[in-house]
Amino acid sequence: MDIKNCNSLTLAYFGDALYEVFIRERVIKKGSSPKVDVLNKEGVRYVKASSQAKAIKKMMDDGFLTDEEITIAKRARNHRTATKAKNADPVEYKWATALEALIGWLKLTGQEDRMAELMERAAQITEE
């Protein structure tokens, strides 16, 4: 399988799951509550489209991403899709898809350290 030519939405599908697990671990480790409903509310703050869109745009603006990473993210953002965002602005949803696809691409290309660095930075941006 040529990961470079992998469907952007497939990458986003995978990246979404990876980021969700990363965030769940993060909120559990913070230890603010043993209650799952509280943990879920904390986690949603990070994984909602508006937060992911803000994070990817800031990382692009700050020069945090490589040229290749920007290309992957933009390809995913611009991918035509038949699905619509349920609870998000369509533009933010496309940007969130870009972040998720980039995470998926980094994992599938064996760049796990970079993936972890990117997810950590995205979480920090949400916390700012």
Residue frames as qw, qx, qy, qz and C-alpha x, y, z in Angstrom:
[[0.000, 0.888, 0.459, 0.000, 0.00, 0.00, 0.00],
 [0.403, 0.331, -0.009, 0.853, 1.36, 3.40, -1.00],
 [0.254, -0.634, -0.532, 0.501, 0.61, 5.59, 2.02],
 [0.129, -0.277, 0.136, 0.942, 1.45, 8.76, 0.09],
 [0.281, -0.082, -0.545, -0.786, -1.49, 8.12, -2.22],
 [0.116, -0.358, -0.892, 0.252, -3.82, 6.79, 0.46],
 [0.158, -0.708, -0.498, -0.476, -7.30, 8.33, 0.50],
 [0.039, 0.411, -0.334, 0.847, -7.31, 11.40, 2.76],
 [0.668, -0.402, 0.003, -0.626, -10.51, 10.36, 4.46],
 [0.913, -0.103, -0.384, 0.094, -9.02, 6.96, 5.26],
 [0.468, 0.247, -0.436, 0.728, -6.06, 8.71, 6.88],
 [0.280, -0.415, 0.174, -0.848, -8.44, 10.97, 8.80],
 [0.846, -0.299, -0.282, -0.338, -10.51, 7.99, 9.93],
 [0.820, -0.051, -0.419, 0.387, -7.39, 6.42, 11.41],
 [0.279, 0.320, -0.298, 0.855, -5.99, 9.70, 12.76],
 [0.506, -0.515, -0.064, -0.688, -9.28, 10.49, 14.51],
 [0.897, -0.331, -0.288, -0.050, -9.04, 7.25, 16.47],
 [0.689, 0.105, -0.341, 0.631, -5.40, 7.84, 17.37],
 [0.024, 0.423, -0.177, 0.888, -6.05, 11.39, 18.58],
 [0.681, -0.495, -0.187, -0.505, -9.10, 10.27, 20.57],
 [0.883, -0.241, -0.333, 0.227, -7.02, 7.67, 22.45],
 [0.467, 0.252, -0.265, 0.805, -4.24, 10.22, 23.03],
 [0.244, -0.487, 0.053, -0.837, -6.73, 12.71, 24.50],
 [0.810, -0.444, -0.268, -0.274, -8.51, 10.12, 26.64],
 [0.792, -0.100, -0.357, 0.485, -5.19, 9.10, 28.14],
 [0.236, 0.369, -0.171, 0.883, -4.32, 12.77, 28.70],
 [0.456, -0.528, -0.025, -0.716, -7.51, 13.61, 30.60],
 [0.883, -0.349, -0.314, -0.021, -7.29, 10.41, 32.66],
 [0.693, 0.053, -0.321, 0.643, -3.69, 11.17, 33.63],
 [0.034, -0.525, 0.107, -0.844, -4.68, 14.70, 34.68],
 [0.339, -0.232, -0.837, 0.360, -6.79, 12.96, 37.30],
 [0.203, -0.207, 0.090, -0.953, -9.37, 15.70, 37.64],
 [0.712, -0.075, 0.242, -0.655, -12.19, 13.20, 38.14],
 [0.258, -0.112, 0.958, 0.063, -12.84, 9.48, 38.29],
 [0.548, 0.498, 0.524, -0.420, -16.25, 10.03, 36.69],
 [0.492, 0.187, 0.664, 0.531, -16.50, 9.06, 33.03],
 [0.216, 0.851, 0.456, 0.146, -19.00, 11.80, 32.19],
 [0.214, -0.919, 0.120, 0.308, -16.59, 14.45, 33.49],
 [0.508, -0.326, 0.598, 0.528, -13.69, 12.87, 31.61],
 [0.451, 0.499, 0.649, 0.355, -15.79, 12.82, 28.44],
 [0.079, 0.969, 0.231, -0.045, -16.64, 16.52, 28.75],
 [0.343, -0.760, 0.362, 0.417, -12.96, 17.33, 29.21],
 [0.545, -0.050, 0.693, 0.469, -12.00, 15.20, 26.22],
 [0.401, 0.734, 0.527, 0.150, -14.60, 16.75, 23.91],
 [0.084, -0.934, 0.058, 0.343, -12.92, 20.10, 24.43],
 [0.327, -0.528, 0.623, 0.477, -9.86, 18.75, 22.57],
 [0.365, 0.080, 0.850, 0.372, -11.44, 16.63, 19.86],
 [0.387, 0.755, 0.449, -0.280, -14.23, 18.92, 18.66],
 [0.631, 0.553, 0.306, 0.451, -13.76, 20.28, 15.16],
 [0.032, 0.975, -0.007, 0.219, -13.26, 23.88, 16.24],
 [0.567, -0.726, 0.366, 0.134, -10.36, 22.94, 18.54],
 [0.782, 0.011, 0.478, 0.399, -8.71, 20.73, 15.95],
 [0.462, 0.773, 0.249, 0.357, -9.13, 23.43, 13.28],
 [0.194, -0.965, 0.160, -0.072, -7.56, 26.04, 15.55],
 [0.711, -0.498, 0.433, 0.244, -4.65, 23.71, 16.31],
 [0.743, 0.251, 0.435, 0.443, -3.76, 22.80, 12.71],
 [0.294, 0.889, 0.150, 0.318, -4.04, 26.41, 11.53],
 [0.351, -0.903, 0.249, 0.005, -1.81, 27.65, 14.35],
 [0.767, -0.289, 0.465, 0.334, 0.77, 24.94, 13.68],
 [0.625, 0.543, 0.349, 0.439, 0.82, 25.96, 10.00],
 [0.054, 0.966, 0.036, 0.250, 1.11, 29.66, 10.85],
 [0.517, -0.794, 0.317, 0.051, 3.88, 29.06, 13.39],
 [0.442, 0.645, -0.619, -0.075, 6.01, 27.02, 10.99],
 [0.611, -0.360, 0.657, -0.255, 5.65, 23.91, 13.16],
 [0.874, 0.269, 0.395, -0.087, 4.78, 21.70, 10.18],
 [0.401, -0.271, 0.621, 0.617, 7.14, 20.58, 7.44],
 [0.356, 0.332, -0.387, -0.783, 6.33, 21.26, 3.79],
 [0.300, -0.026, -0.918, -0.258, 5.40, 17.62, 3.31],
 [0.038, -0.374, -0.807, 0.455, 3.09, 17.70, 6.34],
 [0.258, 0.448, 0.107, -0.849, 1.41, 20.84, 5.02],
 [0.350, 0.195, -0.673, -0.622, 0.86, 19.13, 1.67],
 [0.220, -0.207, -0.953, 0.038, -0.78, 16.12, 3.38],
 [0.045, 0.452, 0.595, -0.663, -2.97, 18.37, 5.54],
 [0.294, 0.408, -0.139, -0.853, -4.07, 20.57, 2.64],
 [0.301, 0.045, -0.837, -0.456, -4.87, 17.56, 0.48],
 [0.156, -0.359, -0.892, 0.226, -7.14, 16.24, 3.24],
 [0.102, 0.472, 0.339, -0.807, -8.71, 19.64, 3.87],
 [0.330, 0.383, -0.333, -0.796, -9.54, 20.01, 0.19],
 [0.018, 0.059, 0.981, 0.186, -10.86, 16.46, -0.28],
 [0.528, -0.134, -0.242, -0.803, -14.42, 16.42, -1.56],
 [0.009, 0.053, 0.954, -0.294, -16.75, 14.42, 0.63],
 [0.367, -0.423, -0.619, -0.551, -20.40, 13.48, 0.63],
 [0.486, -0.529, -0.626, 0.304, -20.63, 13.57, 4.43],
 [0.044, -0.760, -0.020, -0.648, -21.51, 16.72, 6.31],
 [0.184, 0.172, -0.657, 0.711, -20.47, 17.86, 9.73],
 [0.363, -0.574, -0.731, -0.064, -23.14, 17.12, 12.32],
 [0.392, -0.849, -0.294, 0.197, -22.25, 19.68, 14.97],
 [0.496, -0.438, 0.193, 0.724, -19.56, 21.79, 13.37],
 [0.312, 0.797, -0.134, -0.499, -19.01, 24.58, 10.92],
 [0.912, 0.390, 0.116, 0.062, -18.20, 22.99, 7.52],
 [0.403, 0.787, -0.375, 0.278, -14.92, 24.91, 7.18],
 [0.381, -0.622, 0.610, -0.312, -13.78, 23.93, 10.68],
 [0.923, -0.007, 0.353, -0.154, -14.76, 20.35, 9.92],
 [0.790, 0.578, -0.126, 0.159, -12.49, 20.33, 6.85],
 [0.108, 0.760, -0.528, 0.363, -9.60, 21.73, 8.89],
 [0.679, -0.404, 0.534, -0.302, -10.20, 19.10, 11.59],
 [0.954, 0.267, 0.133, -0.018, -10.10, 16.45, 8.89],
 [0.498, 0.742, -0.369, 0.254, -6.72, 17.85, 7.84],
 [0.272, -0.640, 0.622, -0.358, -5.31, 17.40, 11.35],
 [0.851, -0.122, 0.451, -0.239, -6.70, 13.89, 11.68],
 [0.870, 0.488, -0.046, 0.048, -5.36, 12.86, 8.27],
 [0.263, 0.762, -0.512, 0.297, -1.93, 14.19, 9.15],
 [0.538, -0.469, 0.619, -0.328, -1.93, 12.18, 12.38],
 [0.930, 0.146, 0.304, -0.143, -2.96, 9.05, 10.48],
 [0.690, 0.675, -0.225, 0.131, -0.33, 9.63, 7.81],
 [0.035, -0.736, 0.607, -0.298, 2.43, 10.12, 10.38],
 [0.720, -0.277, 0.581, -0.259, 1.52, 6.86, 12.11],
 [0.913, 0.328, 0.235, -0.061, 1.25, 4.85, 8.90],
 [0.586, 0.719, -0.293, 0.230, 4.60, 6.16, 7.66],
 [0.825, -0.147, -0.369, 0.402, 6.30, 5.12, 10.89],
 [0.214, 0.470, -0.215, 0.829, 6.84, 8.64, 12.19],
 [0.542, -0.601, -0.587, 0.008, 5.45, 7.93, 15.65],
 [0.441, -0.352, -0.279, 0.777, 7.71, 10.38, 17.51],
 [0.005, 0.082, 0.234, 0.969, 6.63, 13.19, 15.21],
 [0.404, -0.488, -0.633, -0.443, 3.00, 12.09, 15.54],
 [0.533, -0.552, -0.531, 0.360, 3.27, 12.27, 19.34],
 [0.297, -0.206, -0.059, 0.931, 4.92, 15.69, 19.10],
 [0.152, -0.254, -0.440, -0.848, 2.15, 16.95, 16.82],
 [0.489, -0.565, -0.631, -0.207, -0.65, 15.62, 19.04],
 [0.490, -0.457, -0.403, 0.624, 1.00, 17.13, 22.12],
 [0.135, -0.062, 0.109, 0.983, 1.27, 20.50, 20.38],
 [0.299, -0.412, -0.569, -0.646, -2.39, 20.32, 19.26],
 [0.531, -0.587, -0.597, 0.129, -3.46, 19.62, 22.85],
 [0.398, -0.328, -0.218, 0.829, -1.35, 22.50, 24.16],
 [0.027, -0.168, -0.316, -0.933, -2.92, 24.89, 21.65],
 [0.441, -0.543, -0.616, -0.362, -6.37, 23.82, 22.87],
 [0.571, -0.539, -0.472, 0.401, -5.31, 24.50, 26.45],
 [0.325, 0.022, -0.030, 0.945, -4.01, 27.99, 25.66]]
